[in-house]
Amino acid sequence: MADFIFYQKHNMTNVKELLPTLSDHQAAYVNLDLANPYNGDYMLASFHLIPRGKKNILQVSAEVASESSTGTNFLVKTETPYARLMNALVYDIDMEDNIVKIAYPWRLFDRNGNVQNILTYIAGNVFGMKEIAALKVLDVWFPPVMLEQYDGPSYTLDDMRKYLDVYDRPILGTIVKPKMGLSSAEYAEVCYDFRVGGGDFVKNDEPQADQDFCPYDKMVAHVKEAMDKAVKETGKKKVHSFNVSAADYDTMLERCEMIVNAGFEPGSYAFLIDGTTAGWMAVQTLRRKYPNVFIHFHRAGHGAFTRPENPIGYTVLVLSKFARLAGASGIHTGTAGVGKMEGSPEEDVVAAEGIRYMMKKGHTFEQSWGKIPTHDEDFIAMAEMDAKNLEVLSDDSWRGMKKCCPIVSGGLNPTLLKPFIDVMGNVDFITTMGAGCSAHPKGMQVGAKALVEACEAYKQGIDIHDYAKDHPALEEAIEFFEKK
């Protein structure tokens, strides 16, 4: 992947010519003739790897396979024949692009569906190895038999669509801005304005917690009251995503129970977790304790690992795939260069499709999220339905892992809704426009109305500039945002 700043080309030595350079220890982690990596025994990972120092790419790849599975930097006397079966194996190297593929016996991993355990292997100590100048996990592949061991999403975008009675368009959402500083009542007022303006979905921003100027219990109570009023006035159901991230699990779960017991209608609330900073155990705890709630994975902090210029880390696709494996209902996947955040279609759209569809090609691997063979007639029919954005796994959940919803935020506004949909290629996502609604010259309620009108224009195939001639909210949004 030529984007990486540490990218370099090797001479075109055949990788097998490097085999004699391996020590006995390194050779135990290499099998360039691995018969069938896709036989179900292995989880596969691809890395962009640049060696540093005197060792060649095959030697360093072997050291990475060792450190990320059973070994250390020397052959140890305590190794047993069985332990050796758990060795990760380098099975392919693209010498031109520095792409290394490693097969991990998935039985290495905690059999209780533990996602953080996998990442401790493949994205753990290996990032600190001094023999690497670059090491980025580009893609992963999970065999069907491994998927069976993990939770996957329970409550999905399809369930949210049914609750809201919203189809054939994105879920239209916002983030309350300013992200901090509003009192509980002020916060609820902003939520009310967006909902009365026609919006579907409001989320706490990622730092929202129990600040003294906005006590969590009062925020929940006021949001409930304001939501009830907006639903009564509009006749439309609404959803609020509450940030339940906390200092410890007890407090996190107390916040969840506070929301559950506040009188909200089931389906009208989601639990947002700052997955990268709170950790995978927090994500999986929510998924297991609240299978009937939309689990909203906010990825604050991900850029330290995922930005293309960062030589060490993992891609947006890898982060998103593990979120689906862990059971997140949705995760932020970026605006593909349309918004204010770093991103591109090659990264963000590939990630969104990789978690949204039943079968999709990633950066390296074609991932099937089915738990039954891909040649099975029922799987083929299911994959074809899924490719058409039709609901699958509603009454046959054993056949596959349910989809994870792309959540799109970061600098979008009503004028950018259609450009983003065009890049994404479908409307099966939640968009959360913060300043894109609240910065409207007439305020949040009219900003929400402008977003709804932009969506109406898209659905009718009318250019927003033409549609705006009869829709003042959208007209003012265009005038304001297109000057920026």
Residue pairs with C-beta under 8 A, 6 or more apart in sequence:
1 7
1 48
1 97
1 99
1 138
1 308
1 363
3 308
3 309
4 48
4 134
4 136
4 308
4 309
4 311
5 309
5 311
6 50
6 133
6 134
6 311
7 48
7 50
7 98
7 134
8 50
8 98
9 96
9 97
9 98
10 57
10 95
10 96
10 98
12 95
12 96
13 95
14 95
15 32
15 57
15 58
15 93
15 95
16 32
18 56
18 57
18 58
18 59
19 27
19 30
19 32
19 58
21 56
21 58
21 59
22 30
22 58
22 59
22 62
23 59
23 75
24 75
25 66
25 71
25 73
25 74
25 75
26 58
26 59
26 62
26 63
26 66
27 62
28 66
28 71
28 75
28 84
28 87
29 62
29 63
29 65
29 66
29 69
29 71
29 87
29 88
29 89
29 90
30 58
30 61
30 62
30 65
30 89
30 90
31 89
31 90
31 91
31 103
32 90
32 91
32 92
32 93
34 89
34 91
34 103
37 44
37 91
37 101
37 103
38 44
38 141
38 143
39 143
40 143
40 144
40 145
40 146
41 103
41 105
41 106
41 143
42 89
42 103
42 104
42 105
42 106
42 143
43 103
43 104
43 106
43 109
43 118
43 140
43 141
43 142
43 143
43 146
44 101
44 102
44 103
44 104
44 140
44 141
44 365
45 101
45 102
45 104
45 122
45 137
45 139
45 140
45 141
46 99
46 100
46 101
46 102
46 137
46 138
46 139
46 140
46 363
46 364
46 365
47 61
47 64
47 99
47 100
47 101
47 102
47 135
47 136
47 137
47 138
48 97
48 98
48 99
48 100
48 134
48 135
48 136
48 138
48 311
49 57
49 60
49 61
49 64
49 98
49 99
49 100
49 132
49 134
49 135
50 98
50 132
50 133
50 134
50 135
50 311
51 57
51 59
51 60
51 131
51 132
51 133
52 130
52 131
52 132
52 133
53 130
53 131
55 63
55 131
57 93
57 95
57 98
57 100
58 90
58 93
60 131
60 132
61 90
61 93
61 100
61 102
62 90
63 73
63 129
63 131
64 90
64 100
64 102
64 126
64 129
64 132
64 135
65 71
65 87
65 88
65 89
65 90
65 102
66 72
66 73
66 87
66 88
67 73
67 125
67 126
67 129
68 88
68 102
68 104
68 121
68 122
68 124
68 125
68 126
69 86
69 87
69 88
69 104
69 105
69 108
69 121
70 79
70 83
70 84
70 86
70 87
70 88
70 108
71 87
85 105
86 105
86 107
86 108
87 105
88 102
88 103
88 104
88 105
88 108
88 121
89 102
89 103
90 100
90 101
90 102
91 101
91 102
91 103
92 100
92 101
93 99
93 100
93 101
94 100
98 134
99 138
99 364
101 364
102 122
104 121
104 122
106 142
106 143
106 145
106 146
108 121
109 117
109 118
109 121
110 117
111 149
113 149
113 150
113 151
113 284
114 284
115 150
115 280
115 283
115 284
115 322
115 325
115 326
116 279
116 280
116 281
116 284
118 322
119 280
119 322
122 137
122 140
123 137
123 305
123 313
123 314
126 132
126 135
127 135
127 312
127 313
129 135
132 312
133 311
134 311
134 312
135 311
135 312
136 310
136 311
136 312
136 313
136 314
136 315
137 313
137 314
137 315
137 318
138 314
138 315
138 317
138 318
138 363
138 364
139 315
139 317
139 318
139 362
139 363
139 364
139 365
140 318
140 321
140 322
140 365
141 364
141 365
141 367
142 150
142 321
142 325
142 367
144 368
144 370
144 371
144 372
144 373
145 371
147 325
147 369
147 370
147 371
147 400
147 401
148 371
150 325
150 326
150 327
150 401
151 284
151 287
151 288
151 325
151 326
151 327
152 324
152 325
152 327
152 369
152 401
152 402
153 287
153 295
153 324
153 327
153 328
153 329
153 401
153 402
153 403
153 404
154 287
154 291
154 292
154 327
154 329
154 402
155 291
155 292
155 293
155 294
155 295
155 329
156 294
156 329
156 402
156 403
156 404
156 405
157 171
157 329
157 330
157 403
157 405
157 428
157 429
157 430
158 391
158 394
158 403
159 267
159 294
160 171
160 239
160 267
160 294
160 405
160 430
161 167
161 171
163 237
163 239
163 267
163 268
164 171
164 200
164 236
164 237
164 238
164 239
165 236
165 237
166 200
168 427
168 459
169 427
169 455
169 458
169 459
170 408
170 417
170 421
170 427
170 428
170 429
170 430
170 431
170 455
171 200
171 201
171 239
171 429
171 430
171 431
172 198
172 199
172 200
172 201
172 431
172 448
172 451
172 452
172 455
173 199
173 200
173 201
173 202
173 203
173 430
173 431
173 432
173 433
174 194
174 199
174 201
174 202
174 203
174 432
174 433
174 434
174 436
174 437
174 438
174 444
174 448
174 451
175 202
175 203
175 204
175 205
175 409
175 432
175 433
175 434
176 182
176 187
176 190
176 191
176 202
176 203
176 204
176 205
176 434
176 438
177 190
177 205
177 434
177 435
177 438
177 439
179 205
179 206
179 207
179 208
179 434
180 205
180 207
180 208
180 211
180 214
181 213
182 190
182 213
182 214
183 213
183 214
184 214
184 215
184 218
184 219
184 221
184 222
185 218
185 222
187 214
187 219
187 222
187 223
188 219
188 222
188 223
188 225
188 226
189 226
190 438
190 444
191 202
191 223
191 226
191 227
191 230
191 240
192 226
192 227
192 229
192 230
193 443
193 444
193 445
193 448
194 202
194 437
194 444
194 445
194 447
194 448
195 202
195 226
195 227
195 230
195 231
195 234
195 238
195 448
196 230
196 233
196 234
196 445
196 448
197 437
197 444
197 445
197 446
197 447
197 448
197 449
197 451
197 452
198 234
198 236
198 448
198 449
198 451
198 452
199 238
199 437
199 448
199 451
199 452
200 236
200 238
200 239
201 238
201 239
201 240
201 241
201 430
201 432
202 238
202 239
202 240
202 241
203 240
203 241
203 243
203 270
203 272
203 296
203 432
204 241
204 242
204 243
204 272
205 243
205 434
206 243
206 245
206 272
206 274
206 298
206 300
207 243
208 214
208 219
208 243
209 216
209 243
209 245
209 246
210 216
216 255
216 258
217 258
220 242
220 258
220 259
220 262
221 262
223 240
223 242
224 262
224 263
224 264
227 238
227 240
227 264
227 268
230 238
231 237
231 238
237 265
237 267
237 268
238 268
239 267
239 268
239 269
239 270
239 294
240 264
240 268
240 269
240 270
241 269
241 270
241 271
241 272
241 294
241 296
242 255
242 259
242 269
242 270
242 271
242 272
243 272
243 273
243 274
243 298
244 252
244 255
244 256
244 259
244 271
244 272
244 273
244 286
245 252
245 272
245 273
245 274
245 277
245 278
245 282
246 252
246 254
246 255
246 278
249 281
249 282
249 285
252 273
252 278
252 282
252 285
252 286
253 285
253 289
256 271
256 286
256 289
256 290
259 269
259 271
266 292
269 293
270 293
270 294
270 295
270 296
270 329
271 286
271 290
271 293
271 294
271 295
271 296
272 296
272 298
273 282
273 283
273 286
273 295
273 296
273 297
273 298
274 298
274 300
274 301
275 282
275 283
275 297
275 298
275 299
275 323
275 328
275 331
276 299
276 300
276 301
276 302
276 319
277 300
277 301
280 322
280 326
283 295
283 297
283 323
283 326
283 327
283 328
284 326
284 327
286 293
286 295
287 295
287 326
287 327
287 328
288 327
294 329
294 330
295 327
295 328
295 329
295 330
296 328
296 329
296 330
296 407
297 323
297 328
297 330
297 331
297 332
298 331
298 332
299 319
299 331
299 332
302 316
302 319
303 310
303 342
304 310
304 313
305 312
305 313
305 314
305 319
306 313
306 314
306 315
306 316
306 319
306 347
307 313
307 342
308 342
308 344
308 347
315 347
315 351
315 363
316 333
316 334
316 343
316 347
316 348
316 350
316 351
317 347
317 350
317 351
317 354
317 362
317 363
319 331
319 351
320 331
320 333
320 351
320 352
320 354
320 355
320 404
321 354
321 355
321 362
321 367
323 331
323 355
323 404
324 331
324 355
324 369
324 401
324 403
324 404
325 401
328 404
329 404
329 405
330 404
330 405
330 406
330 407
330 430
331 355
331 404
331 405
331 406
331 407
332 406
332 407
332 408
332 409
332 410
333 348
333 351
333 352
333 355
333 406
333 407
333 408
334 341
334 343
334 347
334 348
334 351
334 352
334 408
334 410
335 341
335 343
335 348
335 408
335 409
335 410
335 411
335 412
335 420
336 343
336 344
336 345
336 347
336 348
336 349
336 420
336 423
336 424
337 343
337 344
337 345
337 348
337 423
338 411
338 412
338 416
338 419
338 420
338 423
339 408
339 409
339 410
339 411
339 412
339 416
339 420
340 410
340 411
341 410
341 411
345 423
349 423
349 424
349 425
350 362
350 363
351 406
352 406
352 408
352 424
352 429
353 360
354 360
354 362
354 367
355 403
355 404
355 405
355 406
356 403
356 404
356 405
356 406
356 428
356 429
357 369
357 386
357 387
357 403
358 368
358 369
358 370
358 382
358 383
358 386
358 387
358 392
358 400
358 403
359 366
359 367
359 368
359 369
359 370
359 374
359 383
359 386
359 387
360 366
360 367
361 367
368 374
368 379
368 383
369 400
369 401
369 403
370 376
370 379
370 382
370 383
370 399
370 400
370 401
371 398
371 399
371 400
371 401
372 378
372 379
372 398
372 399
372 400
373 379
374 380
374 383
378 396
378 399
379 399
379 400
382 392
382 393
382 396
382 399
382 400
385 391
385 392
386 392
386 403
389 426
389 428
392 400
393 399
393 400
393 402
405 428
405 429
405 430
406 424
406 428
406 429
406 430
407 429
407 430
407 431
407 432
408 420
408 424
408 429
408 430
408 431
408 432
409 431
409 432
409 433
409 434
411 435
411 436
412 420
412 431
412 433
412 436
413 433
413 435
413 436
413 437
413 439
413 477
413 481
414 433
414 436
414 437
414 447
414 450
414 451
414 453
414 454
414 464
414 474
414 477
414 478
414 481
415 454
415 464
415 477
415 478
415 481
415 482
416 436
416 481
417 431
417 451
417 454
417 455
417 458
418 454
418 457
418 458
418 464
420 431
421 427
421 458
433 451
436 447
436 451
436 481
437 444
437 447
437 448
437 450
437 451
438 444
438 447
439 447
439 480
440 446
440 447
440 450
440 473
440 476
440 477
440 480
441 476
441 480
442 473
442 476
446 473
446 476
447 473
447 477
449 473
449 474
450 471
450 473
450 474
450 476
450 477
451 477
453 464
453 467
453 468
453 471
453 473
453 474
454 464
454 467
454 474
454 477
456 467
457 463
457 464
457 466
457 467
457 468
457 474
458 464
460 467
464 474
464 478
465 478
467 474
468 474
468 475
468 478
469 475
